[in-house]
Amino acid sequence: MERLLIFGLGGQEILFIALIVLLLFGGRKIPELMKGLGKGVKSFKDGMNGVENDLNPDNNDKK
């Protein structure tokens, strides 16, 4: 059986995790959680880019 590339989880495991999340948070809260997660990931990427720019000042002139 083929495994998905997400942490080596198969279809049944992902379905089980999704069901648990749905039961814990309810259908209305999931979009809000995903929006918050997306903002958190974007903020993390922006922070990492800021650190990279601070460490490599010669790259700032190229942008």
PyMOL Python script that loads the backbone (N, CA, C, O; Angstrom):
from pymol import cmd

cmd.read_pdbstr("""\
ATOM      1  N   MET A   1       0.840  -1.173   0.000  1.00  0.00           N
ATOM      2  CA  MET A   1       0.000   0.000   0.000  1.00  0.00           C
ATOM      3  C   MET A   1       0.892   1.245   0.000  1.00  0.00           C
ATOM      4  O   MET A   1       1.880   1.313   0.731  1.00  0.00           O
ATOM      5  N   GLU A   2       0.535   2.209  -0.815  1.00  0.00           N
ATOM      6  CA  GLU A   2       1.337   3.422  -0.962  1.00  0.00           C
ATOM      7  C   GLU A   2       1.095   4.375   0.203  1.00  0.00           C
ATOM      8  O   GLU A   2      -0.044   4.585   0.619  1.00  0.00           O
ATOM      9  N   ARG A   3       2.159   4.938   0.715  1.00  0.00           N
ATOM     10  CA  ARG A   3       2.072   5.895   1.825  1.00  0.00           C
ATOM     11  C   ARG A   3       2.128   7.318   1.278  1.00  0.00           C
ATOM     12  O   ARG A   3       2.768   7.582   0.260  1.00  0.00           O
ATOM     13  N   LEU A   4       1.452   8.221   1.964  1.00  0.00           N
ATOM     14  CA  LEU A   4       1.529   9.635   1.607  1.00  0.00           C
ATOM     15  C   LEU A   4       2.840  10.200   2.124  1.00  0.00           C
ATOM     16  O   LEU A   4       3.453   9.627   3.025  1.00  0.00           O
ATOM     17  N   LEU A   5       3.269  11.306   1.568  1.00  0.00           N
ATOM     18  CA  LEU A   5       4.539  11.903   1.952  1.00  0.00           C
ATOM     19  C   LEU A   5       4.466  12.716   3.233  1.00  0.00           C
ATOM     20  O   LEU A   5       5.477  13.265   3.671  1.00  0.00           O
ATOM     21  N   ILE A   6       3.292  12.804   3.838  1.00  0.00           N
ATOM     22  CA  ILE A   6       3.127  13.600   5.048  1.00  0.00           C
ATOM     23  C   ILE A   6       3.477  12.733   6.244  1.00  0.00           C
ATOM     24  O   ILE A   6       2.627  12.000   6.749  1.00  0.00           O
ATOM     25  N   PHE A   7       4.699  12.808   6.693  1.00  0.00           N
ATOM     26  CA  PHE A   7       5.182  12.093   7.877  1.00  0.00           C
ATOM     27  C   PHE A   7       4.959  10.588   7.781  1.00  0.00           C
ATOM     28  O   PHE A   7       4.850   9.927   8.814  1.00  0.00           O
ATOM     29  N   GLY A   8       4.890  10.035   6.597  1.00  0.00           N
ATOM     30  CA  GLY A   8       4.712   8.609   6.424  1.00  0.00           C
ATOM     31  C   GLY A   8       3.343   8.097   6.829  1.00  0.00           C
ATOM     32  O   GLY A   8       3.198   6.913   7.133  1.00  0.00           O
ATOM     33  N   LEU A   9       2.334   8.956   6.842  1.00  0.00           N
ATOM     34  CA  LEU A   9       0.986   8.561   7.233  1.00  0.00           C
ATOM     35  C   LEU A   9       0.193   8.093   6.012  1.00  0.00           C
ATOM     36  O   LEU A   9       0.347   8.624   4.912  1.00  0.00           O
ATOM     37  N   GLY A  10      -0.644   7.105   6.225  1.00  0.00           N
ATOM     38  CA  GLY A  10      -1.514   6.612   5.168  1.00  0.00           C
ATOM     39  C   GLY A  10      -2.865   7.300   5.208  1.00  0.00           C
ATOM     40  O   GLY A  10      -3.099   8.190   6.025  1.00  0.00           O
ATOM     41  N   GLY A  11      -3.737   6.885   4.328  1.00  0.00           N
ATOM     42  CA  GLY A  11      -5.055   7.494   4.221  1.00  0.00           C
ATOM     43  C   GLY A  11      -5.907   7.296   5.457  1.00  0.00           C
ATOM     44  O   GLY A  11      -6.609   8.215   5.880  1.00  0.00           O
ATOM     45  N   GLN A  12      -5.855   6.107   6.044  1.00  0.00           N
ATOM     46  CA  GLN A  12      -6.664   5.850   7.228  1.00  0.00           C
ATOM     47  C   GLN A  12      -6.211   6.695   8.411  1.00  0.00           C
ATOM     48  O   GLN A  12      -7.042   7.194   9.169  1.00  0.00           O
ATOM     49  N   GLU A  13      -4.911   6.858   8.574  1.00  0.00           N
ATOM     50  CA  GLU A  13      -4.399   7.659   9.687  1.00  0.00           C
ATOM     51  C   GLU A  13      -4.805   9.121   9.552  1.00  0.00           C
ATOM     52  O   GLU A  13      -5.196   9.754  10.532  1.00  0.00           O
ATOM     53  N   ILE A  14      -4.711   9.658   8.336  1.00  0.00           N
ATOM     54  CA  ILE A  14      -5.092  11.054   8.107  1.00  0.00           C
ATOM     55  C   ILE A  14      -6.587  11.243   8.326  1.00  0.00           C
ATOM     56  O   ILE A  14      -7.008  12.250   8.895  1.00  0.00           O
ATOM     57  N   LEU A  15      -7.387  10.287   7.880  1.00  0.00           N
ATOM     58  CA  LEU A  15      -8.827  10.351   8.093  1.00  0.00           C
ATOM     59  C   LEU A  15      -9.164  10.309   9.580  1.00  0.00           C
ATOM     60  O   LEU A  15     -10.044  11.039  10.036  1.00  0.00           O
ATOM     61  N   PHE A  16      -8.484   9.476  10.326  1.00  0.00           N
ATOM     62  CA  PHE A  16      -8.704   9.380  11.772  1.00  0.00           C
ATOM     63  C   PHE A  16      -8.331  10.688  12.469  1.00  0.00           C
ATOM     64  O   PHE A  16      -9.067  11.152  13.340  1.00  0.00           O
ATOM     65  N   ILE A  17      -7.211  11.279  12.103  1.00  0.00           N
ATOM     66  CA  ILE A  17      -6.781  12.554  12.699  1.00  0.00           C
ATOM     67  C   ILE A  17      -7.780  13.653  12.354  1.00  0.00           C
ATOM     68  O   ILE A  17      -8.126  14.464  13.213  1.00  0.00           O
ATOM     69  N   ALA A  18      -8.248  13.690  11.108  1.00  0.00           N
ATOM     70  CA  ALA A  18      -9.236  14.701  10.699  1.00  0.00           C
ATOM     71  C   ALA A  18     -10.536  14.542  11.482  1.00  0.00           C
ATOM     72  O   ALA A  18     -11.156  15.535  11.862  1.00  0.00           O
ATOM     73  N   LEU A  19     -10.946  13.318  11.722  1.00  0.00           N
ATOM     74  CA  LEU A  19     -12.160  13.069  12.500  1.00  0.00           C
ATOM     75  C   LEU A  19     -12.007  13.540  13.944  1.00  0.00           C
ATOM     76  O   LEU A  19     -12.932  14.129  14.504  1.00  0.00           O
ATOM     77  N   ILE A  20     -10.856  13.288  14.544  1.00  0.00           N
ATOM     78  CA  ILE A  20     -10.588  13.738  15.917  1.00  0.00           C
ATOM     79  C   ILE A  20     -10.613  15.266  15.982  1.00  0.00           C
ATOM     80  O   ILE A  20     -11.204  15.835  16.900  1.00  0.00           O
ATOM     81  N   VAL A  21      -9.972  15.936  15.012  1.00  0.00           N
ATOM     82  CA  VAL A  21      -9.958  17.401  14.986  1.00  0.00           C
ATOM     83  C   VAL A  21     -11.382  17.939  14.833  1.00  0.00           C
ATOM     84  O   VAL A  21     -11.762  18.905  15.495  1.00  0.00           O
ATOM     85  N   LEU A  22     -12.153  17.316  13.966  1.00  0.00           N
ATOM     86  CA  LEU A  22     -13.541  17.749  13.761  1.00  0.00           C
ATOM     87  C   LEU A  22     -14.351  17.595  15.043  1.00  0.00           C
ATOM     88  O   LEU A  22     -15.148  18.471  15.377  1.00  0.00           O
ATOM     89  N   LEU A  23     -14.159  16.503  15.759  1.00  0.00           N
ATOM     90  CA  LEU A  23     -14.887  16.286  17.009  1.00  0.00           C
ATOM     91  C   LEU A  23     -14.457  17.268  18.099  1.00  0.00           C
ATOM     92  O   LEU A  23     -15.289  17.733  18.878  1.00  0.00           O
ATOM     93  N   LEU A  24     -13.177  17.580  18.157  1.00  0.00           N
ATOM     94  CA  LEU A  24     -12.675  18.475  19.204  1.00  0.00           C
ATOM     95  C   LEU A  24     -13.075  19.930  18.974  1.00  0.00           C
ATOM     96  O   LEU A  24     -13.464  20.623  19.914  1.00  0.00           O
ATOM     97  N   PHE A  25     -12.982  20.388  17.741  1.00  0.00           N
ATOM     98  CA  PHE A  25     -13.161  21.809  17.476  1.00  0.00           C
ATOM     99  C   PHE A  25     -14.484  22.156  16.812  1.00  0.00           C
ATOM    100  O   PHE A  25     -14.913  23.308  16.884  1.00  0.00           O
ATOM    101  N   GLY A  26     -15.126  21.225  16.186  1.00  0.00           N
ATOM    102  CA  GLY A  26     -16.382  21.516  15.494  1.00  0.00           C
ATOM    103  C   GLY A  26     -16.127  22.095  14.112  1.00  0.00           C
ATOM    104  O   GLY A  26     -15.042  22.598  13.823  1.00  0.00           O
ATOM    105  N   GLY A  27     -17.131  22.018  13.276  1.00  0.00           N
ATOM    106  CA  GLY A  27     -16.996  22.444  11.887  1.00  0.00           C
ATOM    107  C   GLY A  27     -16.793  23.932  11.701  1.00  0.00           C
ATOM    108  O   GLY A  27     -16.166  24.353  10.729  1.00  0.00           O
ATOM    109  N   ARG A  28     -17.308  24.731  12.610  1.00  0.00           N
ATOM    110  CA  ARG A  28     -17.208  26.191  12.440  1.00  0.00           C
ATOM    111  C   ARG A  28     -15.852  26.739  12.852  1.00  0.00           C
ATOM    112  O   ARG A  28     -15.438  27.787  12.356  1.00  0.00           O
ATOM    113  N   LYS A  29     -15.166  26.065  13.735  1.00  0.00           N
ATOM    114  CA  LYS A  29     -13.879  26.566  14.229  1.00  0.00           C
ATOM    115  C   LYS A  29     -12.713  26.202  13.329  1.00  0.00           C
ATOM    116  O   LYS A  29     -11.677  26.865  13.381  1.00  0.00           O
ATOM    117  N   ILE A  30     -12.844  25.174  12.507  1.00  0.00           N
ATOM    118  CA  ILE A  30     -11.721  24.701  11.697  1.00  0.00           C
ATOM    119  C   ILE A  30     -11.220  25.772  10.722  1.00  0.00           C
ATOM    120  O   ILE A  30     -10.006  25.956  10.631  1.00  0.00           O
ATOM    121  N   PRO A  31     -12.082  26.491   9.987  1.00  0.00           N
ATOM    122  CA  PRO A  31     -11.548  27.548   9.103  1.00  0.00           C
ATOM    123  C   PRO A  31     -10.780  28.626   9.872  1.00  0.00           C
ATOM    124  O   PRO A  31      -9.773  29.142   9.388  1.00  0.00           O
ATOM    125  N   GLU A  32     -11.259  28.962  11.066  1.00  0.00           N
ATOM    126  CA  GLU A  32     -10.546  29.953  11.875  1.00  0.00           C
ATOM    127  C   GLU A  32      -9.175  29.422  12.305  1.00  0.00           C
ATOM    128  O   GLU A  32      -8.190  30.160  12.309  1.00  0.00           O
ATOM    129  N   LEU A  33      -9.123  28.149  12.662  1.00  0.00           N
ATOM    130  CA  LEU A  33      -7.852  27.551  13.055  1.00  0.00           C
ATOM    131  C   LEU A  33      -6.872  27.529  11.885  1.00  0.00           C
ATOM    132  O   LEU A  33      -5.690  27.824  12.060  1.00  0.00           O
ATOM    133  N   MET A  34      -7.358  27.181  10.693  1.00  0.00           N
ATOM    134  CA  MET A  34      -6.487  27.122   9.516  1.00  0.00           C
ATOM    135  C   MET A  34      -6.002  28.522   9.128  1.00  0.00           C
ATOM    136  O   MET A  34      -4.860  28.685   8.697  1.00  0.00           O
ATOM    137  N   LYS A  35      -6.861  29.524   9.279  1.00  0.00           N
ATOM    138  CA  LYS A  35      -6.469  30.901   8.989  1.00  0.00           C
ATOM    139  C   LYS A  35      -5.366  31.341   9.949  1.00  0.00           C
ATOM    140  O   LYS A  35      -4.383  31.955   9.534  1.00  0.00           O
ATOM    141  N   GLY A  36      -5.532  31.029  11.218  1.00  0.00           N
ATOM    142  CA  GLY A  36      -4.507  31.356  12.213  1.00  0.00           C
ATOM    143  C   GLY A  36      -3.214  30.621  11.953  1.00  0.00           C
ATOM    144  O   GLY A  36      -2.131  31.185  12.114  1.00  0.00           O
ATOM    145  N   LEU A  37      -3.317  29.355  11.550  1.00  0.00           N
ATOM    146  CA  LEU A  37      -2.120  28.581  11.239  1.00  0.00           C
ATOM    147  C   LEU A  37      -1.391  29.179  10.035  1.00  0.00           C
ATOM    148  O   LEU A  37      -0.163  29.268  10.026  1.00  0.00           O
ATOM    149  N   GLY A  38      -2.148  29.585   9.027  1.00  0.00           N
ATOM    150  CA  GLY A  38      -1.542  30.206   7.845  1.00  0.00           C
ATOM    151  C   GLY A  38      -0.835  31.501   8.189  1.00  0.00           C
ATOM    152  O   GLY A  38       0.257  31.765   7.687  1.00  0.00           O
ATOM    153  N   LYS A  39      -1.450  32.316   9.044  1.00  0.00           N
ATOM    154  CA  LYS A  39      -0.812  33.569   9.470  1.00  0.00           C
ATOM    155  C   LYS A  39       0.462  33.281  10.258  1.00  0.00           C
ATOM    156  O   LYS A  39       1.459  33.989  10.118  1.00  0.00           O
ATOM    157  N   GLY A  40       0.423  32.245  11.082  1.00  0.00           N
ATOM    158  CA  GLY A  40       1.601  31.881  11.865  1.00  0.00           C
ATOM    159  C   GLY A  40       2.748  31.422  10.978  1.00  0.00           C
ATOM    160  O   GLY A  40       3.899  31.794  11.211  1.00  0.00           O
ATOM    161  N   VAL A  41       2.448  30.621   9.966  1.00  0.00           N
ATOM    162  CA  VAL A  41       3.479  30.148   9.040  1.00  0.00           C
ATOM    163  C   VAL A  41       4.061  31.315   8.255  1.00  0.00           C
ATOM    164  O   VAL A  41       5.274  31.387   8.057  1.00  0.00           O
ATOM    165  N   LYS A  42       3.200  32.236   7.804  1.00  0.00           N
ATOM    166  CA  LYS A  42       3.675  33.413   7.056  1.00  0.00           C
ATOM    167  C   LYS A  42       4.575  34.275   7.926  1.00  0.00           C
ATOM    168  O   LYS A  42       5.610  34.761   7.468  1.00  0.00           O
ATOM    169  N   SER A  43       4.180  34.465   9.179  1.00  0.00           N
ATOM    170  CA  SER A  43       4.982  35.254  10.103  1.00  0.00           C
ATOM    171  C   SER A  43       6.336  34.588  10.340  1.00  0.00           C
ATOM    172  O   SER A  43       7.362  35.265  10.397  1.00  0.00           O
ATOM    173  N   PHE A  44       6.338  33.270  10.478  1.00  0.00           N
ATOM    174  CA  PHE A  44       7.582  32.535  10.671  1.00  0.00           C
ATOM    175  C   PHE A  44       8.503  32.686   9.464  1.00  0.00           C
ATOM    176  O   PHE A  44       9.702  32.916   9.623  1.00  0.00           O
ATOM    177  N   LYS A  45       7.942  32.558   8.247  1.00  0.00           N
ATOM    178  CA  LYS A  45       8.748  32.709   7.032  1.00  0.00           C
ATOM    179  C   LYS A  45       9.311  34.115   6.921  1.00  0.00           C
ATOM    180  O   LYS A  45      10.475  34.293   6.565  1.00  0.00           O
ATOM    181  N   ASP A  46       8.482  35.127   7.229  1.00  0.00           N
ATOM    182  CA  ASP A  46       8.956  36.506   7.192  1.00  0.00           C
ATOM    183  C   ASP A  46      10.086  36.723   8.192  1.00  0.00           C
ATOM    184  O   ASP A  46      11.062  37.411   7.893  1.00  0.00           O
ATOM    185  N   GLY A  47       9.952  36.143   9.364  1.00  0.00           N
ATOM    186  CA  GLY A  47      11.005  36.246  10.378  1.00  0.00           C
ATOM    187  C   GLY A  47      12.291  35.577   9.927  1.00  0.00           C
ATOM    188  O   GLY A  47      13.380  36.110  10.136  1.00  0.00           O
ATOM    189  N   MET A  48      12.166  34.415   9.312  1.00  0.00           N
ATOM    190  CA  MET A  48      13.359  33.707   8.820  1.00  0.00           C
ATOM    191  C   MET A  48      14.037  34.497   7.706  1.00  0.00           C
ATOM    192  O   MET A  48      15.265  34.547   7.635  1.00  0.00           O
ATOM    193  N   ASN A  49      13.236  35.117   6.832  1.00  0.00           N
ATOM    194  CA  ASN A  49      13.817  35.943   5.772  1.00  0.00           C
ATOM    195  C   ASN A  49      14.518  37.161   6.362  1.00  0.00           C
ATOM    196  O   ASN A  49      15.563  37.579   5.863  1.00  0.00           O
ATOM    197  N   GLY A  50      13.951  37.730   7.419  1.00  0.00           N
ATOM    198  CA  GLY A  50      14.581  38.873   8.074  1.00  0.00           C
ATOM    199  C   GLY A  50      15.918  38.497   8.692  1.00  0.00           C
ATOM    200  O   GLY A  50      16.881  39.258   8.596  1.00  0.00           O
ATOM    201  N   VAL A  51      15.988  37.337   9.322  1.00  0.00           N
ATOM    202  CA  VAL A  51      17.240  36.870   9.910  1.00  0.00           C
ATOM    203  C   VAL A  51      18.260  36.609   8.822  1.00  0.00           C
ATOM    204  O   VAL A  51      19.433  36.955   8.967  1.00  0.00           O
ATOM    205  N   GLU A  52      17.816  35.998   7.725  1.00  0.00           N
ATOM    206  CA  GLU A  52      18.726  35.719   6.612  1.00  0.00           C
ATOM    207  C   GLU A  52      19.276  37.011   6.022  1.00  0.00           C
ATOM    208  O   GLU A  52      20.461  37.090   5.700  1.00  0.00           O
ATOM    209  N   ASN A  53      18.419  38.030   5.877  1.00  0.00           N
ATOM    210  CA  ASN A  53      18.867  39.317   5.343  1.00  0.00           C
ATOM    211  C   ASN A  53      19.835  40.003   6.300  1.00  0.00           C
ATOM    212  O   ASN A  53      20.776  40.663   5.859  1.00  0.00           O
ATOM    213  N   ASP A  54      19.615  39.853   7.608  1.00  0.00           N
ATOM    214  CA  ASP A  54      20.527  40.444   8.577  1.00  0.00           C
ATOM    215  C   ASP A  54      21.890  39.762   8.548  1.00  0.00           C
ATOM    216  O   ASP A  54      22.913  40.416   8.748  1.00  0.00           O
ATOM    217  N   LEU A  55      21.911  38.462   8.300  1.00  0.00           N
ATOM    218  CA  LEU A  55      23.168  37.720   8.285  1.00  0.00           C
ATOM    219  C   LEU A  55      23.938  37.906   6.982  1.00  0.00           C
ATOM    220  O   LEU A  55      25.163  37.784   6.964  1.00  0.00           O
ATOM    221  N   ASN A  56      23.236  38.197   5.897  1.00  0.00           N
ATOM    222  CA  ASN A  56      23.864  38.372   4.584  1.00  0.00           C
ATOM    223  C   ASN A  56      23.564  39.770   4.053  1.00  0.00           C
ATOM    224  O   ASN A  56      22.693  39.921   3.196  1.00  0.00           O
ATOM    225  N   PRO A  57      24.266  40.801   4.541  1.00  0.00           N
ATOM    226  CA  PRO A  57      23.939  42.164   4.117  1.00  0.00           C
ATOM    227  C   PRO A  57      24.197  42.417   2.638  1.00  0.00           C
ATOM    228  O   PRO A  57      23.591  43.326   2.071  1.00  0.00           O
ATOM    229  N   ASP A  58      25.083  41.640   1.983  1.00  0.00           N
ATOM    230  CA  ASP A  58      25.344  41.863   0.560  1.00  0.00           C
ATOM    231  C   ASP A  58      24.161  41.453  -0.311  1.00  0.00           C
ATOM    232  O   ASP A  58      24.075  41.900  -1.454  1.00  0.00           O
ATOM    233  N   ASN A  59      23.249  40.625   0.182  1.00  0.00           N
ATOM    234  CA  ASN A  59      22.060  40.230  -0.587  1.00  0.00           C
ATOM    235  C   ASN A  59      20.988  41.325  -0.590  1.00  0.00           C
ATOM    236  O   ASN A  59      20.096  41.306  -1.438  1.00  0.00           O
ATOM    237  N   ASN A  60      21.063  42.272   0.342  1.00  0.00           N
ATOM    238  CA  ASN A  60      20.046  43.331   0.417  1.00  0.00           C
ATOM    239  C   ASN A  60      20.079  44.241  -0.807  1.00  0.00           C
ATOM    240  O   ASN A  60      19.048  44.793  -1.191  1.00  0.00           O
ATOM    241  N   ASP A  61      21.255  44.404  -1.427  1.00  0.00           N
ATOM    242  CA  ASP A  61      21.381  45.278  -2.579  1.00  0.00           C
ATOM    243  C   ASP A  61      20.752  44.671  -3.824  1.00  0.00           C
ATOM    244  O   ASP A  61      20.365  45.408  -4.732  1.00  0.00           O
ATOM    245  N   LYS A  62      20.640  43.357  -3.892  1.00  0.00           N
ATOM    246  CA  LYS A  62      20.129  42.672  -5.070  1.00  0.00           C
ATOM    247  C   LYS A  62      18.626  42.731  -5.171  1.00  0.00           C
ATOM    248  O   LYS A  62      18.095  42.545  -6.266  1.00  0.00           O
ATOM    249  N   LYS A  63      17.902  42.983  -4.080  1.00  0.00           N
ATOM    250  CA  LYS A  63      16.435  42.959  -4.108  1.00  0.00           C
ATOM    251  C   LYS A  63      15.855  44.262  -4.517  1.00  0.00           C
ATOM    252  O   LYS A  63      14.634  44.399  -4.588  1.00  0.00           O
TER     253      LYS A  63
END
""", "prot")
cmd.dss("prot")
cmd.show_as("cartoon", "prot")
cmd.util.cbc("prot")
cmd.orient("prot")
